[in-house]
Amino acid sequence: MKKIIVLGATGNVGSYFTKYASEYFPKEEYQIIASGKREKADVFKTMGIEYISVDITKPEDIEKLPKEDVYAVVLLAAVIPAYMDGYHPENYLESIIMGTYNVLEYCRINHVEKLLYSTSCYDMWEYPSGTIIMPDMPRKFSYTGDHAMYVISKNTSCELIEHYHQQYGLKTFIFRFPTVYSYSTNHYIYPNGVKTLRPLYKLIFNAMEGKPLEIWGDPNYAKDMLYVDDMGQMFCLAIENQVLQKGFYNCGTGIPVTLMEQMEAIIKVFCPEDKKSEIIVLRDKIAGGGILMNVDNAKEELGYEPKFDVVKLFESFKEEMKYDRFVELRGK
């Protein structure tokens, strides 16, 4: 039986991907193994998924992972800026660079066939707003700001992965992430190290009460809005592909969603029928935080087809709010 190990399975994206993969792959052919830093993650037991507590920065922890029949490793574990309380750049170096190195060594020693890795769209953040990002465009990122050390660490890890592909024949698939939308009980992020309610949750909570929704800047400003299950589809297609030796893909939909379309979808999904929110456009405020992705090579090489438009994304988001299935991993 082919084993697929998900490192970072207790994170927002990792938990939903682990669930998706467990439902995607035939259980008689594949075994999904979840792993994260938490000592316990009982939610995976309810899905019939084995959980192993591993800190990838500790080589001795990685020794806990299986050593036979490991077909693919999905590396989603990393410290990220959105959840860093304060600013501790050394944590990026440790978790991303050294963590990746430790995982690559595990793959080499145990003859793992494939490694899947997520990198950040912030490696392209200095391109002008509205630029459609192609998978093979040169990196263009800022060497200043709270994301700089994060992006530098991710870029370095991509180079390490390429080395192991060329030197040892490891099949490698790297995916550039925009924001990946999935419901989380944790409604806060830490921009520049400061605890802040996520703007999306503020919009949703206002819509649920029929309060006005604000658009900052140009209502036609557009970005790619990727739901976690579409990300999961792309990863699973890469895992089961039997032809490719490597790949680099933008993880997205390739469909621009304007701020106005986003607000209209939130109103449609979350507002009470008798109390629809008013949309207020504040053009003097700054809009941003989005990126446009070209995903053509993922469609051509992997057979990827996004299934979630912006309305379906929020409908699934709303459904997950009812279940709150990963509350154990987030805390209230």
C-alpha positions in Angstrom: 0.0 0.0 0.0 1.3 3.4 -0.9 1.7 5.8 2.0 1.2 9.5 1.6 2.5 11.6 4.5 1.1 15.1 5.1 3.4 17.2 7.1 1.6 20.3 8.5 -1.7 18.4 8.6 -2.8 20.3 11.7 -2.7 23.7 9.9 -5.6 25.4 8.2 -4.7 24.2 4.7 -3.1 21.0 5.9 -6.2 19.8 7.8 -8.6 20.3 4.9 -6.1 18.8 2.4 -5.7 15.7 4.6 -9.5 15.3 4.7 -9.7 15.8 0.9 -6.9 13.3 0.2 -8.4 10.7 2.4 -11.7 10.9 0.4 -9.9 11.2 -3.0 -7.6 8.2 -2.9 -8.9 4.6 -2.8 -8.3 3.3 0.7 -7.3 -0.1 -0.6 -4.4 1.5 -2.5 -3.3 4.5 -0.5 -2.8 5.2 3.2 -2.9 8.8 4.3 -0.8 9.6 7.4 -1.3 13.0 9.1 1.6 14.7 10.9 2.0 17.9 12.8 3.7 19.4 15.9 0.6 18.9 18.1 0.9 16.0 20.6 -2.6 14.9 19.8 -5.0 15.4 16.9 -8.0 13.1 17.6 -10.0 14.6 14.8 -8.0 12.5 12.3 -9.0 9.3 14.1 -12.6 10.1 13.3 -11.6 10.1 9.6 -9.7 6.8 9.9 -6.4 8.6 9.5 -3.2 7.8 11.5 -1.6 10.7 13.2 2.1 11.0 14.1 3.4 14.0 16.1 6.5 15.3 14.4 8.4 18.6 14.5 10.3 18.8 11.2 13.0 21.0 12.7 14.1 18.0 14.8 15.7 15.1 12.9 15.0 12.8 15.8 11.3 13.5 15.5 11.3 12.7 11.8 12.6 9.2 12.8 9.0 8.5 14.0 7.8 8.6 10.4 7.4 5.3 8.4 10.4 4.1 6.5 8.8 1.7 4.1 6.4 2.1 1.2 6.3 5.9 1.5 5.2 7.0 -2.0 4.7 10.8 -1.5 5.4 13.4 1.2 3.3 16.6 1.2 5.2 19.4 2.9 2.8 22.0 4.2 4.5 22.6 7.6 6.0 26.1 8.1 5.8 29.2 10.3 3.9 31.8 8.3 3.7 35.6 8.8 -0.1 35.6 9.3 0.2 33.6 12.6 3.5 35.0 14.0 2.8 36.9 17.2 5.5 39.5 17.1 8.4 39.3 14.7 10.9 36.4 15.0 12.6 35.9 11.6 14.8 33.1 12.9 11.7 30.9 13.1 11.4 31.1 9.3 14.9 29.9 8.8 14.5 27.1 11.2 11.0 25.8 10.2 11.3 26.5 6.4 14.9 26.0 5.4 16.1 23.5 8.0 12.7 21.9 8.1 12.8 21.3 4.4 16.3 20.0 4.5 15.4 17.5 7.2 12.4 16.3 5.1 14.5 16.0 2.0 17.0 13.9 3.8 14.1 11.7 5.0 13.0 11.3 1.4 16.5 10.5 0.2 17.3 7.9 2.9 13.9 6.2 2.6 13.6 6.2 -1.2 10.4 8.3 -1.2 9.3 8.8 -4.8 7.6 12.2 -4.7 7.7 15.5 -2.7 5.0 18.1 -2.9 5.8 21.6 -1.5 4.0 24.9 -1.2 5.7 28.2 -1.7 4.4 31.7 -1.4 3.0 34.1 -4.0 4.9 36.8 -2.2 7.9 35.8 -4.4 6.1 37.7 -7.2 4.7 40.6 -5.1 6.7 43.4 -6.7 5.0 42.9 -10.1 2.5 45.7 -10.9 -1.0 45.2 -9.6 -3.1 43.4 -12.2 -0.2 41.4 -13.7 -1.2 37.9 -14.5 1.4 35.7 -12.9 2.8 32.9 -15.1 4.4 29.9 -13.4 7.8 30.5 -15.1 8.1 34.2 -14.6 11.3 35.4 -12.7 10.8 36.0 -9.0 10.2 39.6 -8.1 9.9 40.1 -4.3 10.6 42.7 -1.7 13.8 42.5 0.4 12.1 44.7 3.1 9.0 44.3 5.3 7.6 41.6 7.6 7.4 39.0 4.7 10.9 39.4 3.4 12.6 36.7 5.5 9.6 34.4 5.0 9.9 34.7 1.2 13.7 34.4 1.2 13.3 31.2 3.3 10.7 29.8 0.9 12.9 30.6 -2.1 15.9 28.9 -0.5 13.8 25.8 0.1 12.8 25.7 -3.5 16.5 25.7 -4.5 17.2 22.9 -2.0 14.3 20.9 -3.5 15.7 21.4 -7.0 19.1 20.1 -5.8 17.5 16.9 -4.5 15.6 16.5 -7.8 18.7 16.8 -9.9 21.2 15.0 -7.5 19.0 12.1 -6.3 16.1 11.9 -8.8 13.4 12.8 -6.3 10.2 13.7 -8.2 9.3 17.2 -7.0 6.2 19.3 -7.4 6.1 22.9 -6.2 2.9 24.9 -5.9 2.8 28.7 -5.5 0.0 29.6 -3.1 -2.2 32.7 -3.1 -4.6 33.0 -0.2 -6.2 29.6 0.2 -9.7 30.0 1.5 -10.9 27.6 4.1 -13.0 28.2 7.3 -11.0 28.4 10.6 -12.3 28.8 14.1 -9.3 31.1 14.6 -10.5 34.4 13.2 -7.3 36.4 13.8 -4.1 37.0 12.0 -0.9 38.9 12.9 0.1 41.4 10.2 3.4 43.0 11.3 3.0 40.9 14.5 -0.2 42.6 15.6 -3.3 40.5 16.4 -6.1 41.6 14.0 -9.5 40.2 13.1 -9.3 38.8 9.5 -11.0 41.2 7.1 -12.9 38.4 5.5 -14.5 37.3 8.8 -15.5 40.9 9.6 -17.3 41.1 6.2 -19.0 37.8 6.8 -20.1 38.6 10.3 -21.5 42.0 9.1 -23.3 40.3 6.3 -24.9 37.8 8.7 -26.4 40.8 10.5 -27.3 42.7 7.4 -24.8 45.4 8.1 -23.1 47.5 5.4 -20.1 46.0 3.6 -17.2 48.3 2.7 -15.2 48.1 -0.5 -11.9 49.8 -0.2 -10.5 51.3 -3.4 -11.5 50.3 -6.9 -14.5 47.8 -6.9 -13.1 46.3 -10.1 -9.8 45.4 -8.4 -9.6 41.6 -9.0 -7.7 38.7 -7.5 -7.7 34.9 -7.6 -9.9 33.3 -5.0 -8.8 29.7 -4.4 -10.9 27.3 -2.3 -9.0 24.7 -0.3 -10.6 21.8 -2.2 -9.4 23.1 -5.5 -5.9 23.2 -4.1 -6.5 19.7 -2.8 -7.5 18.5 -6.3 -4.3 19.9 -7.8 -2.1 18.2 -5.3 -3.9 14.9 -5.6 -3.6 15.0 -9.4 0.2 15.5 -9.0 0.5 12.6 -6.6 -1.3 10.1 -8.9 0.5 11.4 -12.1 2.7 8.6 -13.4 4.5 10.6 -16.1 6.0 13.8 -14.8 9.3 14.0 -13.0 8.8 17.5 -11.7 6.5 20.5 -12.0 6.0 24.1 -10.8 2.4 25.3 -10.7 0.5 28.3 -9.7 -2.2 27.1 -7.3 -5.3 29.0 -8.2 -8.3 29.1 -10.4 -7.2 31.5 -13.2 -10.5 33.3 -12.8 -10.3 37.0 -11.6 -12.8 37.9 -9.0 -13.5 41.6 -8.5 -14.1 43.1 -5.0 -17.6 43.9 -6.1 -18.2 40.3 -7.2 -16.8 39.1 -3.8 -19.2 41.4 -1.9 -22.2 40.3 -4.0 -21.3 36.7 -3.3 -21.0 37.3 0.5 -24.4 39.0 0.5 -26.0 36.2 -1.5 -24.6 33.5 0.8 -24.6 35.1 4.3 -27.2 37.8 4.5 -30.7 37.1 5.9 -33.3 37.1 3.1 -35.1 40.1 4.6 -32.0 42.1 5.4 -29.5 42.4 2.6 -26.3 44.4 3.3 -25.6 47.7 1.5 -22.3 47.9 -0.4 -20.4 51.1 0.4 -17.5 52.0 -1.9 -14.6 53.9 -0.2 -12.3 54.8 -3.1 -9.9 56.8 -0.9 -9.0 53.7 1.1 -6.3 51.3 -0.2 -7.3 47.9 -1.7 -4.7 45.1 -2.1 -3.7 41.7 -0.9 -4.6 39.9 -4.1 -2.8 38.3 -7.1 -3.9 36.9 -10.5 -2.7 33.4 -11.3 -2.3 31.6 -14.7 -3.0 27.9 -14.1 -2.8 26.7 -17.7 0.1 24.3 -17.2 -1.7 22.7 -14.3 -4.7 22.1 -16.6 -2.6 20.8 -19.4 -0.1 18.6 -17.4 -2.3 17.5 -14.5 -5.8 17.6 -15.9 -6.8 20.2 -13.3 -10.2 22.0 -13.5 -11.2 24.3 -10.7 -14.7 23.5 -9.4 -15.3 26.4 -7.0 -16.4 29.8 -8.3 -16.7 32.6 -5.7 -20.3 31.8 -4.8 -19.7 28.1 -4.4 -16.6 28.9 -2.3 -18.6 30.9 0.2 -21.4 28.3 0.2 -18.9 25.6 1.2 -17.3 28.1 3.7 -20.7 28.6 5.3 -21.3 24.9 5.5 -18.0 24.4 7.3 -18.9 27.0 9.8 -21.7 24.7 10.9 -19.5 21.7 11.4 -16.4 23.5 12.9 -14.8 20.1 12.4 -11.2 21.2 13.1 -12.0 23.2 16.3 -9.7 20.9 18.3 -6.8 22.1 16.2 -7.6 25.8 16.4 -9.1 26.6 19.8 -11.8 29.2 20.3 
